[in-house]
Amino acid sequence: MIDGIIDNAKIKEYASYLMPISDIAVLLNVDEIELKKKILAKNNPISHAYYEGKIEAKLEMHKQERELLSSGSPQALENLRSMLLDMEDEE
């Protein structure tokens, strides 16, 4: 059992660097399979910390795309269109 021995703040931090679960497990010195099960369960503090960190990183990437669009980047426009379509697919 890995509950109680993992620092959720570290999970959030590592996830915000977009590190894969296998690398996070090594850094935390925990079993990768057990960590992955906890994260995929989506109903516990470990999972919440992981997804919060990941989504914060994603938010920063979206902000940067918008800034690039303001600079006239055609690739940023394509990326933002794709992001908008992803949003609409979930609605």
Summary of the structure (lengths in Angstrom):
residues: 91
radius of gyration: 16.2
end to end distance: 37.0
largest distance: 50.5
contacts: 238
relative contact order: 0.13
helix: 77%
strand: 0%
